[in-house]
Amino acid sequence: MLYLWMPEANGVWQWSKGENWVQASSLEQLIQDIKPFQGEEAVVFFPSREVQILQQNLTKQQYKQLGVEGVKYLLEEFVILPIDQMKIFSHFNQPDLVSVLGIAHANVLTMQHSLSLIPIKIISLLPDFLILPIPLPNQTVLANVHGRLLVRENEWKGNSIDDLALYLEFENPERNYFYTGLTDEQVESLFAISTTDRREAFSYQFKEIKQAKSHPYNVLPKAKSENTGLSGYWKACIAVFVVLLLVQFSYDLLRYVKLKNIGNQTADLAINQYKTWFGANGQVTEQDLKNQFQGRLNANQSANTQAIQLLSRVGPILMQQHIIANQVNYESSILNMTLQAKSSDVLQALVQQLNQQGFKAELGNVQTQGANVVGLVKIQ
């Protein structure tokens, strides 16, 4: 893994492969020095003075109740920028310590722009106090690494400082100090506020950070975070699309049920009509249908011929008697006629004449209708 350490102001870049830090006089020199590692994954450390870190005692339940949005506002009183212009990161450490880190969103973008010139794959962007070893409880680590003074108070809190004497004035005098590489002036300031048993020198050696990519203080925007607005938009589109699909499916289902009911009703009507026409005889083959229709056609044809023959013989007699046929019905070889005449005697004479000519005629009910009479005559 390749490690880069960004400079402060007009300082120098430094890089490491997990051992000592190597200085590069300029960005161009750095690019030249790390050319053999081009395209490798890299962790970049930036000046810790860019961040504000707050630690507060909260139970895990309280931390969960605050949520991501609530934790952000714990930092509100300690920063100048509005919270919505900052990137906020938090970490809960057992049993009841919450660490909150805030950094200006603009500063992250500036660092990303600077790093885009370096031909490496950056996987993590961390504050530089993390290059120091983790202190023991009630211990502070102080280190001057190549002229840059760093302090680490615990695993999750540290900073880069300018004036050690000023920093120590606000520190608990009961703390222990683990120091390395301090200048004479810095050593004098440390000795002034601590006793021999509360300070210890050590030899600094940089150690690789495990799982740097998933570190809680990794301020490098993730690919998912960069597309939050877009993904949110598409999530909304997908949600609307799903709702529309559900509505359409519901409508189609209701329509299918309704049409199925109509189809069933139509089928029942067809069955009933079939039974009316053909009786409940079960299956009907094509030949059966043909035979039945042919029989009915023949019967109708025969009936029509008999009716015409009967009318052709009766018609002239009606004309002789000046009788008008208001209604004619032929059914079951019987011709039913509603006749209008001047009197019932005329209708009686008509029936007698028809009987004499070989017809079987019968006069039914006779009613008076104005100056005429109307009677029903059956002829066979």
Secondary structure, DSSP 8 states (H G I E B T S, - for coil): -EEEE--STT--EEEESSSS-EEESSHHHHHHHTGGGTT-EEEEEE-GGGEEEEEEE--HHHHHHHHHHHHHTTSGGG-SS-GGGEEEEEEEETTTEEEEEEEEHHHHHHHHHHHTTSSSEEEEEEEGGGGS----TTEEEEEEETTEEEEEEETTEEEE-S-HHHHHHTS-TT-EEEEES--HHHHHHHHHH--GGGEEE--------TTGGG-TT--S--HHHHTHHHHHHHHHHHHHHHHHHHHHHHHHHHHHHHHHHHHHHHHHHHHHHHHHHH-S-----HHHHHHHHHHHHHHHHHHHHHHHHHHHHHHHHHHHTT-EEEEEEEETTEEEEEEEES-HHHHHHHHHHHHHTT--EEEEEEEEETTEEEEEEEE-
